[in-house]
Amino acid sequence: MSVGILDDLIGRALAEDVGSGDITTDAVVAEDAAAVADVVVKAAGVVCGLAELLQCVRALDPDAGMDVLVAEGGYVADPPRTVARMHGRARAILTAERTGLNLVQRMSGIATATRAYVDALRGTGAVILDTRKTAPGLRRLDKRAVACGGGSNHRRGLDDAVLIKDNHLIVAGGIGAAVAAARAAHPGMPVQVEVDGLDQLDEALTAGADAILLDNMTPTALRAAVSHTRGRARLEASGGITLDTIRAVAEAGVDAISVGALTHSVRALDVSLEVQPWQP
């Protein structure tokens, strides 16, 4: 994420929390007080979002610093564990604490969930993809967290890839017409089509789709789709896939599996900030 975009996101997030001012911190903490703050991960998981946490503090204290003790993408197996230590103006750290922790907890939760799915696929050759089912305004951070957990980013938005879904097909007049229209509008750009059965898969292959999204198919149906395709298009499985079912889906032979739950149902990782006075 570019610095400008991150600054804007963090500025809006801080404005939402701080409002006209942090009346508690400003009342009880001296303006010139300094502090050191340990970032403590209290549950097993993947660390992600430390840079965003520091950026939250630096929005209020440009001279704040951080010593990273566990690199982003690292796994904490023995909580509680201090993964970073920040230092700077006490008021800035205390005022930015909640906003920064919200980002770290969410991003670490996404990265942790992604790592579990990635681990479940080891040896199959399939890759984990994210989706556009992200928190509004946080997509770039959600997707960075997926990458931090070892997953792969799919579409950033509606403007960087052609994905013709079932509702498009209804309006466009079918797979052949939709693929032809997409090719005409965006020559040279790969075209992906969502299908829910072998008949539609055949139509998509005949139309020349580069990639095909196999929606809500059983492992048996997925194996049949892989056999029928014979490498003519990249195959992605999607729809209600869980940690309990993903191995069977991957073993059907698909190239990729997209999991919306990585970002739409994330469980935040337990992370806290432990603050102490500091003499620079």
Secondary structure as UniProt FT lines:
FT   HELIX           3..18
FT   TURN            19..20
FT   HELIX           23..28
FT   TURN            31..32
FT   STRAND          34..41
FT   STRAND          45..46
FT   HELIX           50..58
FT   TURN            59..60
FT   TURN            62..63
FT   STRAND          65..68
FT   TURN            72..73
FT   STRAND          75..76
FT   STRAND          81..89
FT   HELIX           90..120
FT   TURN            121..123
FT   STRAND          127..129
FT   TURN            136..137
FT   HELIX           139..148
FT   TURN            149..150
FT   TURN            158..159
FT   STRAND          162..164
FT   HELIX           166..172
FT   HELIX           175..185
FT   TURN            187..188
FT   STRAND          191..195
FT   HELIX           198..207
FT   STRAND          211..215
FT   HELIX           219..229
FT   TURN            230..231
FT   STRAND          234..238
FT   TURN            243..245
FT   HELIX           246..251
FT   TURN            252..253
FT   STRAND          256..258
FT   HELIX           261..264
FT   STRAND          271..277
//
